[in-house]
Structures are given as C-alpha cells and as structure tokens.
Amino acid sequence: METKTQPARRTGGRSALVLGAVKRATEELIEEKGRERLTVPMIADRAGVNPTSIYRRWGDLASLINDIATYRLDPERPLPESGTLRGDLSGWAREIVQHYRNPVNAALLRGGAAVAGDRESDCMRNRRAEATLFVERHPEPEVTADAVIDHLVAPIAYRAIFMPWTLDDGTADRLVSELFADRSGSRNLQI
C-alpha cells in the first residue's frame, strides 16, 4: 500500500531568508505607504524576490498580511505567570495593548481583520488558545475563554482598528477590572 506524504517545508536556508525579507518589506511598506496602497509586486521588489514566490507561499496579499499580523504577536512567546488569573490577564492585556499601540501592528491587524471573512484568523485562534490557557491555569467561576475574548481582546482589537489613539497605559487594567466586576454582577462594561 502506497502512502502519500507531503514534503516538509524547509524552515532554514534560503526559505528562511526569503520569509524574513518578505515580512520586513511588508512591515516597512505598511509603515511608509499604508496598508491600502500596498501590492504584492511592491513587496517583492523591496524584498528582492520574485512576486511568484509570494503568491506561491501565501496565495494573495490578504493571506500574507494575516500571516504577518499573526507572526508579530508570537504565539511561542512566554506568557505572564503571576500566580493569579487577574494578574496573568492584566499582564497579557498590557502586552496586547502595547503591541497594538505600534502603528504598523495596528495596520497589520486592520488588514488581517479585513480579510478574515467568515473564518477565525490565525491571530484570533492564537489569542483564544492563550485565553484558554489562562482560565485553565487559574479556574474561576464565570470566567471563560469566551468572556476573556469578549471583554479584553475584542475591545482592544476594536480600539486598535477604529480608534488607535484611545489605547493608553490604563486600557488593559481598566478592561481587566471590568471583566472581574462583570463577573460579580456589574454590567457597566465600556468599549
């Protein structure tokens, strides 16, 4: 019986160099020109690769931007471990706010959100996995991964996409306080 295997993607060598060059070029061009004026040929030219290399790996500009938006907030990074759910979520939310206060990261989020369509993006899938890890690490009644997404991640993403100037040093802690106040019955959540 013959088994078909797919060739493994090389992560080193030329492939890694091309990947790094394309990601850097995309970030630089978004910062210089904005997401709206970005094209695959522009990225390829800046990265020193053929546009077909980009299309072959990502398929289209939207998929490339979604991949880079996910890459920028590395799912392999160490997550806060304060000893409490509230402490972990506060540290995590501060990290996400700080990340999206960078205009390039906010632009990448806008681009990724624009192409997300009816499926969950890699970025959202990664944040959901992190939220799940926190609530499983420190189980508390009525605090679920969905509640964390709804009351922390969604308001931060909304602000990053539509009102980036409103992300400030107090945003994360305020949202965490509201999440825990909501848990005890208060319904005065603000976005």
Backbone as a printed PyTorch tensor [residue, N CA C, xyz], in Angstrom:
tensor([[[  0.8400,  -1.1730,   0.0000],
         [  0.0000,   0.0000,   0.0000],
         [  0.8870,   1.2390,   0.0000]],

        [[  0.6210,   2.1160,  -0.8930],
         [  1.4330,   3.3210,  -1.0380],
         [  0.8550,   4.4430,  -0.1760]],

        [[  1.7100,   5.0830,   0.5930],
         [  1.2640,   6.2350,   1.3750],
         [  1.8420,   7.4940,   0.7620]],

        [[  1.0210,   8.4880,   0.7120],
         [  1.4640,   9.7590,   0.1470],
         [  1.8100,  10.7040,   1.2870]],

        [[  2.9610,  11.2410,   1.1980],
         [  3.3650,  12.2230,   2.2020],
         [  3.6400,  13.5310,   1.5010]],

        [[  3.3800,  14.5980,   2.2120],
         [  3.6720,  15.9100,   1.6630],
         [  5.0840,  16.2840,   2.0580]],

        [[  5.7970,  16.9150,   1.1600],
         [  7.1560,  17.3050,   1.5110],
         [  7.1410,  18.3240,   2.6500]],

        [[  8.0820,  18.1910,   3.5360],
         [  8.1840,  19.1300,   4.6580],
         [  8.7170,  20.4660,   4.1540]],

        [[  8.2060,  21.5290,   4.7210],
         [  8.6950,  22.8620,   4.3750],
         [ 10.0240,  23.0920,   5.0510]],

        [[ 10.9560,  23.5900,   4.2910],
         [ 12.2350,  23.9320,   4.8920],
         [ 12.0640,  25.2180,   5.6740]],

        [[ 12.5810,  25.2360,   6.8870],
         [ 12.4720,  26.4480,   7.6900],
         [ 13.7920,  27.1990,   7.7580]],

        [[ 14.8310,  26.6220,   7.2230],
         [ 16.1260,  27.2890,   7.2560],
         [ 16.5910,  27.6330,   5.8680]],

        [[ 17.8080,  28.0900,   5.7710],
         [ 18.3990,  28.3750,   4.4790],
         [ 17.6960,  29.4840,   3.7270]],

        [[ 17.6260,  29.3210,   2.4140],
         [ 17.0530,  30.3320,   1.5360],
         [ 15.6020,  30.6300,   1.8910]],

        [[ 14.8320,  29.6010,   2.2240],
         [ 13.4260,  29.7980,   2.5610],
         [ 13.2670,  30.7660,   3.7310]],

        [[ 14.0690,  30.5890,   4.7650],
         [ 14.0030,  31.4770,   5.9320],
         [ 14.4210,  32.8920,   5.5680]],

        [[ 15.4170,  33.0210,   4.7080],
         [ 15.8560,  34.3520,   4.2760],
         [ 14.7660,  35.0640,   3.4850]],

        [[ 14.1120,  34.3360,   2.5920],
         [ 13.0230,  34.9160,   1.8000],
         [ 11.8700,  35.3160,   2.7120]],

        [[ 11.5000,  34.4350,   3.6200],
         [ 10.4090,  34.7150,   4.5470],
         [ 10.7070,  35.9800,   5.3610]],

        [[ 11.9040,  36.0640,   5.9030],
         [ 12.2890,  37.2430,   6.6800],
         [ 12.2830,  38.5120,   5.8500]],

        [[ 12.7950,  38.4360,   4.6200],
         [ 12.8410,  39.6050,   3.7390],
         [ 11.4290,  40.0700,   3.3730]],

        [[ 10.5300,  39.1420,   3.1010],
         [  9.1510,  39.4970,   2.7370],
         [  8.4380,  40.1300,   3.9290]],

        [[  8.6130,  39.5700,   5.1000],
         [  7.9740,  40.1330,   6.2890],
         [  8.4980,  41.5370,   6.5800]],

        [[  9.8130,  41.7120,   6.5310],
         [ 10.3920,  43.0470,   6.7630],
         [  9.8970,  44.0470,   5.7250]],

        [[  9.8990,  43.6360,   4.4630],
         [  9.4520,  44.5290,   3.3920],
         [  7.9990,  44.9320,   3.5910]],

        [[  7.1610,  43.9770,   3.9620],
         [  5.7340,  44.2640,   4.1840],
         [  5.5680,  45.2680,   5.3190]],

        [[  6.2360,  45.0310,   6.4180],
         [  6.1340,  45.9440,   7.5650],
         [  6.6270,  47.3460,   7.2130]],

        [[  7.7600,  47.4210,   6.5330],
         [  8.3110,  48.7260,   6.1450],
         [  7.3610,  49.4770,   5.2170]],

        [[  6.8170,  48.7660,   4.2300],
         [  5.9320,  49.4160,   3.2570],
         [  4.6100,  49.8450,   3.8950]],

        [[  4.1020,  49.0540,   4.8160],
         [  2.8840,  49.4670,   5.5170],
         [  3.1570,  50.7400,   6.3030]],

        [[  4.3080,  50.7930,   6.9430],
         [  4.6540,  51.9890,   7.7170],
         [  4.8330,  53.2020,   6.8030]],

        [[  5.4370,  53.0080,   5.6450],
         [  5.7090,  54.1140,   4.7230],
         [  4.4840,  54.5510,   3.9170]],

        [[  3.7420,  53.5820,   3.4040],
         [  2.6870,  53.8920,   2.4350],
         [  1.2770,  53.6230,   2.9360]],

        [[  1.1580,  52.8390,   4.0010],
         [ -0.1620,  52.4530,   4.4730],
         [ -0.6030,  51.1560,   3.8330]],

        [[ -1.4700,  50.4340,   4.4980],
         [ -1.9560,  49.1300,   4.0320],
         [ -2.7250,  49.2370,   2.7210]],

        [[ -3.4580,  50.3230,   2.5630],
         [ -4.3450,  50.4720,   1.4090],
         [ -3.5820,  50.5500,   0.0810]],

        [[ -2.3550,  51.0470,   0.1030],
         [ -1.6030,  51.2210,  -1.1440],
         [ -0.5670,  50.1230,  -1.3800]],

        [[ -0.6120,  49.0980,  -0.5910],
         [  0.3520,  48.0090,  -0.6660],
         [ -0.0300,  47.0100,  -1.7520]],

        [[  0.9640,  46.5280,  -2.4940],
         [  0.7360,  45.4880,  -3.5050],
         [  1.8050,  44.4060,  -3.3640]],

        [[  1.5210,  43.2280,  -3.8640],
         [  2.4910,  42.1370,  -3.8500],
         [  3.7370,  42.5090,  -4.6530]],

        [[  3.6090,  43.0790,  -5.8660],
         [  4.8230,  43.4600,  -6.5970],
         [  5.7040,  44.4590,  -5.8250]],

        [[  5.0920,  45.3960,  -5.0780],
         [  5.8780,  46.3300,  -4.2730],
         [  6.6780,  45.5790,  -3.2090]],

        [[  6.0230,  44.6390,  -2.5530],
         [  6.6810,  43.8580,  -1.5060],
         [  7.8080,  43.0300,  -2.1040]],

        [[  7.5280,  42.3780,  -3.2280],
         [  8.5300,  41.5390,  -3.8760],
         [  9.7540,  42.3650,  -4.2670]],

        [[  9.5190,  43.5370,  -4.8270],
         [ 10.6210,  44.4100,  -5.2220],
         [ 11.4690,  44.7880,  -4.0100]],

        [[ 10.8310,  45.2090,  -2.9320],
         [ 11.5490,  45.6130,  -1.7230],
         [ 12.3070,  44.4280,  -1.1220]],

        [[ 11.6900,  43.2480,  -1.1470],
         [ 12.2970,  42.0590,  -0.5390],
         [ 13.3620,  41.4230,  -1.4340]],

        [[ 13.3770,  41.8070,  -2.7120],
         [ 14.3410,  41.2200,  -3.6340],
         [ 13.9850,  39.8080,  -4.0460]],

        [[ 12.6790,  39.5460,  -4.1430],
         [ 12.2150,  38.2220,  -4.5730],
         [ 11.2490,  38.3930,  -5.7340]],

        [[ 10.9660,  37.3040,  -6.3960],
         [ 10.0020,  37.3220,  -7.4880],
         [  8.5940,  37.3060,  -6.8890]],

        [[  7.6500,  38.0780,  -7.4440],
         [  6.2760,  38.0440,  -6.9200],
         [  5.6840,  36.6340,  -6.8700]],

        [[  6.1010,  35.7670,  -7.7920],
         [  5.5550,  34.4020,  -7.7770],
         [  5.9310,  33.6610,  -6.4940]],

        [[  7.0710,  34.0080,  -5.8850],
         [  7.4480,  33.3850,  -4.6120],
         [  6.4360,  33.7320,  -3.5350]],

        [[  5.9630,  34.9670,  -3.5480],
         [  4.9690,  35.4020,  -2.5650],
         [  3.6320,  34.7260,  -2.8380]],

        [[  3.2050,  34.7280,  -4.1060],
         [  1.9250,  34.1000,  -4.4410],
         [  1.9610,  32.6040,  -4.1450]],

        [[  3.0920,  31.9590,  -4.4010],
         [  3.1850,  30.5170,  -4.1650],
         [  3.0580,  30.2090,  -2.6680]],

        [[  3.6830,  31.0050,  -1.8210],
         [  3.6430,  30.7270,  -0.3800],
         [  2.3390,  31.1800,   0.2720]],

        [[  1.8370,  32.3870,  -0.1020],
         [  0.6760,  32.9500,   0.6000],
         [ -0.5970,  32.9890,  -0.2300]],

        [[ -0.4970,  32.9220,  -1.5190],
         [ -1.6970,  32.9470,  -2.3670],
         [ -2.1200,  34.3420,  -2.7620]],

        [[ -2.2060,  35.2500,  -1.8050],
         [ -2.6150,  36.6180,  -2.1120],
         [ -2.1260,  37.5610,  -1.0170]],

        [[ -2.3050,  38.8450,  -1.2460],
         [ -1.8490,  39.8610,  -0.3050],
         [ -2.5580,  39.7340,   1.0400]],

        [[ -3.8400,  39.4640,   1.0170],
         [ -4.6080,  39.3620,   2.2550],
         [ -4.0610,  38.2540,   3.1500]],

        [[ -3.7460,  37.0970,   2.5810],
         [ -3.2050,  35.9850,   3.3660],
         [ -1.8190,  36.3140,   3.9130]],

        [[ -1.0280,  37.0120,   3.1280],
         [  0.2960,  37.4420,   3.5800],
         [  0.1640,  38.3660,   4.7890]],

        [[ -0.7110,  39.3340,   4.7040],
         [ -0.8840,  40.2900,   5.8020],
         [ -1.4190,  39.5860,   7.0450]],

        [[ -2.3540,  38.6750,   6.8660],
         [ -2.8760,  37.9180,   8.0080],
         [ -1.7600,  37.1170,   8.6700]],

        [[ -0.9110,  36.4850,   7.8670],
         [  0.1930,  35.7000,   8.3990],
         [  1.1610,  36.5920,   9.1790]],

        [[  1.4660,  37.7520,   8.6450],
         [  2.4070,  38.6510,   9.3100],
         [  1.7900,  39.2380,  10.5710]],

        [[  0.5040,  39.5360,  10.5400],
         [ -0.1630,  40.0360,  11.7490],
         [ -0.0700,  38.9980,  12.8550]],

        [[ -0.2240,  37.7370,  12.5200],
         [ -0.1150,  36.6600,  13.4910],
         [  1.3190,  36.5190,  13.9640]],

        [[  2.2540,  36.6000,  13.0390],
         [  3.6720,  36.4600,  13.3430],
         [  4.1410,  37.5340,  14.3120]],

        [[  3.6110,  38.7430,  14.1920],
         [  4.0830,  39.8590,  15.0040],
         [  3.8180,  39.6530,  16.4890]],

        [[  2.7600,  38.9960,  16.8630],
         [  2.4970,  38.6920,  18.2670],
         [  2.7370,  37.1940,  18.4070]],

        [[  3.9820,  36.8210,  18.5780],
         [  4.4580,  35.4490,  18.5210],
         [  3.7360,  34.5360,  19.5120]],

        [[  3.0530,  33.4980,  19.0130],
         [  2.3540,  32.5800,  19.9160],
         [  3.3160,  31.7550,  20.7790]],

        [[  4.5900,  31.7410,  20.4500],
         [  5.5810,  30.9770,  21.2160],
         [  6.2370,  31.8090,  22.3160]],

        [[  5.8760,  33.0880,  22.4360],
         [  6.4970,  33.9460,  23.4420],
         [  6.0530,  33.4950,  24.8340]],

        [[  6.8530,  33.7830,  25.8540],
         [  6.4160,  33.4320,  27.2100],
         [  5.2210,  34.2820,  27.6210]],

        [[  4.2620,  33.6530,  28.2520],
         [  3.0610,  34.3540,  28.7170],
         [  3.2100,  34.6810,  30.1970]],

        [[  2.5240,  35.7210,  30.6600],
         [  2.6170,  36.0880,  32.0740],
         [  2.2200,  34.9370,  32.9890]],

        [[  2.9310,  34.8210,  34.0910],
         [  2.6260,  33.8250,  35.1260],
         [  2.7620,  34.4980,  36.4820]],

        [[  1.7160,  35.2000,  36.8870],
         [  1.7510,  35.9550,  38.1410],
         [  1.3020,  35.1390,  39.3450]],

        [[  0.6210,  34.0420,  39.0990],
         [  0.0710,  33.2450,  40.1920],
         [ -1.4310,  33.4150,  40.3560]],

        [[ -2.0230,  34.4060,  39.6680],
         [ -3.4740,  34.6020,  39.7290],
         [ -4.0140,  34.8480,  38.3310]],

        [[ -5.2710,  34.5380,  38.1280],
         [ -5.9000,  34.7930,  36.8380],
         [ -5.9010,  36.2880,  36.5370]],

        [[ -6.2960,  37.0770,  37.5050],
         [ -6.3530,  38.5240,  37.3000],
         [ -4.9740,  39.0900,  36.9400]],

        [[ -3.9500,  38.6560,  37.6570],
         [ -2.5890,  39.1180,  37.3730],
         [ -2.1060,  38.7000,  35.9970]],

        [[ -2.3640,  37.4370,  35.6380],
         [ -1.9620,  36.9540,  34.3130],
         [ -2.6840,  37.7210,  33.2120]],

        [[ -3.9970,  37.9130,  33.3750],
         [ -4.7640,  38.6240,  32.3470],
         [ -4.3450,  40.0850,  32.2530]],

        [[ -4.0120,  40.7000,  33.3620],
         [ -3.5510,  42.0930,  33.3340],
         [ -2.2410,  42.2080,  32.5570]],

        [[ -1.2950,  41.3370,  32.8440],
         [ -0.0200,  41.3540,  32.1220],
         [ -0.1990,  41.0780,  30.6480]],

        [[ -1.0450,  40.1180,  30.3350],
         [ -1.3230,  39.7400,  28.9460],
         [ -2.0080,  40.8760,  28.1990]],

        [[ -3.0160,  41.4770,  28.8120],
         [ -3.7350,  42.5800,  28.1680],
         [ -2.8090,  43.7790,  27.9570]],

        [[ -1.9320,  44.0670,  28.9310],
         [ -0.9700,  45.1650,  28.7580],
         [ -0.0560,  44.8970,  27.5700]],

        [[  0.3710,  43.6490,  27.4300],
         [  1.2330,  43.2690,  26.3010],
         [  0.5070,  43.4810,  24.9640]],

        [[ -0.7540,  43.0690,  24.8960],
         [ -1.5230,  43.2140,  23.6580],
         [ -1.7440,  44.6920,  23.3390]],

        [[ -2.0870,  45.4960,  24.3540],
         [ -2.2740,  46.9330,  24.1410],
         [ -0.9780,  47.5500,  23.6280]],

        [[  0.1290,  47.2390,  24.2890],
         [  1.4190,  47.7960,  23.8730],
         [  1.7340,  47.4050,  22.4320]],

        [[  1.4580,  46.1630,  22.0970],
         [  1.7060,  45.6650,  20.7410],
         [  0.9220,  46.4850,  19.7100]],

        [[ -0.3590,  46.7130,  19.9830],
         [ -1.1960,  47.4080,  19.0050],
         [ -1.0900,  48.9220,  19.0840]],

        [[ -0.3560,  49.4490,  20.0280],
         [ -0.0630,  50.8840,  20.0330],
         [  0.9690,  51.2230,  18.9580]],

        [[  1.6760,  50.2120,  18.4820],
         [  2.6030,  50.4060,  17.3720],
         [  1.7640,  50.5280,  16.1020]],

        [[  1.8700,  51.6410,  15.3700],
         [  1.0220,  51.8480,  14.1880],
         [  1.1290,  50.7450,  13.1330]],

        [[  2.3090,  50.1630,  12.9650],
         [  2.4590,  49.0910,  11.9780],
         [  1.6520,  47.8720,  12.4120]],

        [[  1.7190,  47.5280,  13.6890],
         [  0.9640,  46.3780,  14.1810],
         [ -0.5390,  46.6180,  14.0650]],

        [[ -0.9710,  47.8470,  14.3480],
         [ -2.3980,  48.1700,  14.1990],
         [ -2.8180,  48.0550,  12.7390]],

        [[ -1.9700,  48.5160,  11.8230],
         [ -2.2820,  48.4110,  10.3870],
         [ -2.3510,  46.9540,   9.9520]],

        [[ -1.4490,  46.1310,  10.4620],
         [ -1.4970,  44.7050,  10.1430],
         [ -2.7720,  44.0680,  10.6820]],

        [[ -3.1860,  44.4710,  11.8840],
         [ -4.4410,  43.9590,  12.4390],
         [ -5.6170,  44.3730,  11.5660]],

        [[ -5.6490,  45.6250,  11.1460],
         [ -6.7290,  46.0840,  10.2650],
         [ -6.7500,  45.2700,   8.9770]],

        [[ -5.5770,  45.0340,   8.4050],
         [ -5.5020,  44.2380,   7.1790],
         [ -5.9530,  42.8140,   7.3960]],

        [[ -5.5230,  42.2060,   8.4980],
         [ -5.9390,  40.8410,   8.8070],
         [ -7.4280,  40.7480,   9.0590]],

        [[ -7.9790,  41.7480,   9.7630],
         [ -9.4210,  41.7560,  10.0440],
         [-10.2250,  41.9310,   8.7660]],

        [[ -9.6880,  42.7170,   7.8470],
         [-10.4030,  42.9860,   6.5970],
         [-10.5720,  41.7310,   5.7550]],

        [[ -9.6720,  40.7770,   5.9080],
         [ -9.7470,  39.5680,   5.0840],
         [-10.2070,  38.3430,   5.8650]],

        [[-10.5100,  38.5170,   7.1410],
         [-10.8660,  37.3630,   7.9700],
         [-12.1080,  36.6510,   7.4570]],

        [[-13.0620,  37.3990,   6.9520],
         [-14.2660,  36.7760,   6.4060],
         [-15.0270,  35.9910,   7.4520]],

        [[-15.4920,  34.8220,   7.0550],
         [-16.3270,  34.0330,   7.9560],
         [-15.5370,  32.9430,   8.6730]],

        [[-14.2320,  33.0690,   8.6860],
         [-13.4220,  32.1010,   9.4080],
         [-12.5590,  32.8240,  10.4440]],

        [[-12.1960,  32.1030,  11.4860],
         [-11.3690,  32.6820,  12.5370],
         [ -9.9360,  32.8130,  12.0250]],

        [[ -9.3580,  33.9880,  12.1800],
         [ -7.9920,  34.2170,  11.7110],
         [ -7.0050,  33.4910,  12.6270]],

        [[ -5.7960,  33.3030,  12.1170],
         [ -4.7480,  32.7010,  12.9350],
         [ -4.5050,  33.5340,  14.1840]],

        [[ -4.5200,  34.8440,  14.0240],
         [ -4.2900,  35.7450,  15.1500],
         [ -5.3480,  35.5140,  16.2360]],

        [[ -6.6010,  35.4530,  15.8400],
         [ -7.6760,  35.2400,  16.8080],
         [ -7.5880,  33.8480,  17.4230]],

        [[ -7.2600,  32.8680,  16.6130],
         [ -7.1180,  31.5000,  17.1080],
         [ -6.0090,  31.4430,  18.1760]],

        [[ -4.9070,  32.1640,  17.9350],
         [ -3.8140,  32.2000,  18.9080],
         [ -4.2320,  32.8910,  20.2030]],

        [[ -4.9530,  34.0090,  20.0880],
         [ -5.4110,  34.7080,  21.3090],
         [ -6.3950,  33.8390,  22.0860]],

        [[ -7.2700,  33.1200,  21.3810],
         [ -8.2250,  32.2330,  22.0540],
         [ -7.4830,  31.1140,  22.7850]],

        [[ -6.4510,  30.5550,  22.1760],
         [ -5.6650,  29.4950,  22.8250],
         [ -4.9830,  30.0410,  24.0780]],

        [[ -4.4800,  31.2740,  24.0050],
         [ -3.8430,  31.8730,  25.1750],
         [ -4.8670,  32.1270,  26.2820]],

        [[ -6.0310,  32.6530,  25.9220],
         [ -7.0860,  32.8940,  26.9130],
         [ -7.4920,  31.5770,  27.5780]],

        [[ -7.6020,  30.5280,  26.7940],
         [ -7.9570,  29.2160,  27.3300],
         [ -6.8980,  28.7330,  28.3090]],

        [[ -5.6350,  28.9250,  27.9670],
         [ -4.5570,  28.5270,  28.8630],
         [ -4.6810,  29.2440,  30.2050]],

        [[ -4.9470,  30.5530,  30.1830],
         [ -5.0700,  31.3090,  31.4320],
         [ -6.2260,  30.8010,  32.2970]],

        [[ -7.3930,  30.6020,  31.6940],
         [ -8.5450,  30.1910,  32.5120],
         [ -8.4160,  28.7400,  32.9780]],

        [[ -7.6960,  27.9200,  32.2400],
         [ -7.4560,  26.5500,  32.7020],
         [ -6.3970,  26.5290,  33.8010]],

        [[ -5.4450,  27.4420,  33.7180],
         [ -4.3920,  27.5220,  34.7270],
         [ -4.9510,  27.9940,  36.0730]],

        [[ -5.9000,  28.9200,  36.0310],
         [ -6.4860,  29.5050,  37.2430],
         [ -8.0090,  29.4900,  37.1190]],

        [[ -8.6610,  28.3380,  37.2550],
         [-10.1140,  28.2950,  37.0690],
         [-10.8410,  29.1710,  38.0960]],

        [[-11.7280,  29.9990,  37.5870],
         [-12.5890,  30.8240,  38.4410],
         [-13.9930,  30.7440,  37.8670]],

        [[-14.9920,  30.6960,  38.7300],
         [-16.3660,  30.6320,  38.2360],
         [-16.6780,  31.8170,  37.3280]],

        [[-17.3880,  31.5440,  36.2650],
         [-17.9000,  32.5500,  35.3390],
         [-16.8440,  33.2530,  34.4920]],

        [[-15.5680,  32.9030,  34.6230],
         [-14.5580,  33.4730,  33.7320],
         [-14.1570,  32.3760,  32.7550]],

        [[-14.5900,  32.5410,  31.5260],
         [-14.3080,  31.5740,  30.4710],
         [-13.4000,  32.2180,  29.4390]],

        [[-12.8530,  31.3950,  28.5720],
         [-12.0360,  31.9360,  27.4820],
         [-12.8740,  32.8920,  26.6320]],

        [[-14.1330,  32.5640,  26.3930],
         [-15.0020,  33.4550,  25.6140],
         [-15.2030,  34.7980,  26.3110]],

        [[-15.3550,  34.7790,  27.6370],
         [-15.5070,  36.0360,  28.3720],
         [-14.2400,  36.8770,  28.2600]],

        [[-13.0910,  36.2290,  28.3170],
         [-11.8210,  36.9450,  28.1730],
         [-11.7170,  37.5610,  26.7780]],

        [[-12.0900,  36.8020,  25.7660],
         [-12.0650,  37.3310,  24.3940],
         [-13.0360,  38.5100,  24.2860]],

        [[-14.2540,  38.3420,  24.7770],
         [-15.2790,  39.3800,  24.6550],
         [-14.9410,  40.6490,  25.4180]],

        [[-14.3240,  40.5140,  26.5950],
         [-14.1270,  41.6750,  27.4640],
         [-12.7130,  42.2440,  27.4620]],

        [[-11.7400,  41.5050,  26.9060],
         [-10.3780,  42.0300,  26.8260],
         [ -9.9070,  42.1710,  25.3830]],

        [[ -9.8680,  41.0550,  24.6810],
         [ -9.2920,  41.0660,  23.3360],
         [-10.1500,  41.8780,  22.3690]],

        [[-11.4550,  41.6540,  22.3720],
         [-12.3270,  42.3600,  21.4220],
         [-12.2690,  43.8810,  21.5970]],

        [[-12.3660,  44.4150,  22.8210],
         [-12.2750,  45.8750,  22.9530],
         [-10.9070,  46.4330,  22.5520]],

        [[ -9.8420,  45.6730,  22.8370],
         [ -8.5070,  46.1370,  22.4370],
         [ -8.4060,  46.1400,  20.9130]],

        [[ -8.8520,  45.0600,  20.2750],
         [ -8.8060,  44.9980,  18.8110],
         [ -9.6800,  46.0790,  18.1850]],

        [[-10.8600,  46.3020,  18.7420],
         [-11.7550,  47.3400,  18.2290],
         [-11.0560,  48.6970,  18.2710]],

        [[-10.4570,  49.0030,  19.4080],
         [ -9.7590,  50.2840,  19.5350],
         [ -8.5770,  50.3580,  18.5680]],

        [[ -7.8120,  49.2780,  18.4480],
         [ -6.6550,  49.2820,  17.5430],
         [ -7.0820,  49.5100,  16.1000]],

        [[ -8.2230,  48.9530,  15.7140],
         [ -8.6950,  49.0830,  14.3330],
         [ -9.3410,  50.4380,  14.0860]],

        [[-10.2280,  50.8650,  14.9780],
         [-11.0420,  52.0550,  14.7130],
         [-10.6340,  53.3070,  15.4800]],

        [[-10.0000,  53.1450,  16.6460],
         [ -9.6490,  54.3090,  17.4660],
         [ -8.2930,  54.1000,  18.1410]],

        [[ -7.2250,  53.9330,  17.3570],
         [ -5.9330,  53.5880,  17.9630],
         [ -5.4280,  54.6210,  18.9660]],

        [[ -5.8190,  55.8560,  18.8270],
         [ -5.3960,  56.9020,  19.7440],
         [ -5.9560,  56.7180,  21.1500]],

        [[ -6.9510,  55.8240,  21.3090],
         [ -7.5440,  55.6090,  22.6340],
         [ -6.8660,  54.4870,  23.4220]],

        [[ -5.9170,  53.7850,  22.8040],
         [ -5.1730,  52.7540,  23.5360],
         [ -4.1080,  53.4650,  24.3640]],

        [[ -4.2650,  53.4160,  25.6750],
         [ -3.2950,  54.0820,  26.5380],
         [ -2.8350,  53.1400,  27.6390]],

        [[ -1.9770,  53.6330,  28.5200],
         [ -1.4090,  52.7900,  29.5720],
         [ -2.4610,  52.2160,  30.5150]],

        [[ -3.6090,  52.8560,  30.6350],
         [ -4.6370,  52.3740,  31.5540],
         [ -5.6620,  51.4410,  30.9330]],

        [[ -5.6440,  51.2900,  29.6120],
         [ -6.6650,  50.4910,  28.9210],
         [ -6.7280,  49.0560,  29.4350]],

        [[ -5.6020,  48.3850,  29.4890],
         [ -5.5840,  46.9630,  29.8600],
         [ -6.1200,  46.7460,  31.2700]],

        [[ -5.6040,  47.5210,  32.2200],
         [ -6.0390,  47.3230,  33.6070],
         [ -7.5150,  47.6600,  33.7920]],

        [[ -7.9940,  48.6840,  33.0900],
         [ -9.4130,  49.0390,  33.1760],
         [-10.2810,  47.9030,  32.6470]],

        [[ -9.8850,  47.3200,  31.5040],
         [-10.6690,  46.2210,  30.9210],
         [-10.6640,  44.9860,  31.8230]],

        [[ -9.5270,  44.6900,  32.4320],
         [ -9.4630,  43.5460,  33.3490],
         [-10.3550,  43.8110,  34.5620]],

        [[-10.3110,  45.0280,  35.0930],
         [-11.1850,  45.3720,  36.2280],
         [-12.6490,  45.2080,  35.8470]],

        [[-13.0140,  45.6350,  34.6540],
         [-14.3960,  45.4980,  34.1890],
         [-14.7770,  44.0340,  34.0080]],

        [[-13.8520,  43.2160,  33.5250],
         [-14.1240,  41.7820,  33.3750],
         [-14.4620,  41.1750,  34.7340]],

        [[-13.6790,  41.4900,  35.7390],
         [-13.9220,  40.9120,  37.0580],
         [-15.1220,  41.5520,  37.7430]],

        [[-15.3920,  42.8270,  37.4700],
         [-16.6060,  43.4590,  38.0060],
         [-17.8310,  42.8360,  37.3660]],

        [[-17.7500,  42.5620,  36.0510],
         [-18.8530,  41.9230,  35.3330],
         [-19.1430,  40.5510,  35.9320]],

        [[-18.1050,  39.8610,  36.3310],
         [-18.2390,  38.5330,  36.9210],
         [-19.0410,  38.5860,  38.2130]],

        [[-18.9350,  39.7040,  38.9250],
         [-19.6680,  39.7920,  40.1910],
         [-21.0170,  40.4880,  40.0370]],

        [[-21.4600,  40.6740,  38.7830],
         [-22.8100,  41.1750,  38.5740],
         [-22.9070,  42.5570,  37.9710]],

        [[-21.8550,  43.3370,  38.0010],
         [-21.9060,  44.6820,  37.4260],
         [-21.9260,  44.5740,  35.9060]],

        [[-22.7260,  45.3810,  35.2540],
         [-22.8540,  45.3390,  33.7980],
         [-22.4630,  46.6710,  33.1560]],

        [[-21.4590,  47.3370,  33.6820],
         [-21.0930,  48.6500,  33.1360],
         [-19.8450,  48.5690,  32.2760]],

        [[-19.7720,  47.5930,  31.4130],
         [-18.6130,  47.4480,  30.5370],
         [-18.5880,  48.5740,  29.5060]],

        [[-17.3750,  49.0900,  29.3070],
         [-17.1790,  50.1420,  28.3020],
         [-16.2080,  49.6380,  27.2770]],

        [[-16.4650,  49.9650,  26.0190],
         [-15.5090,  49.6050,  24.9630],
         [-14.6770,  50.7400,  24.6350]]])
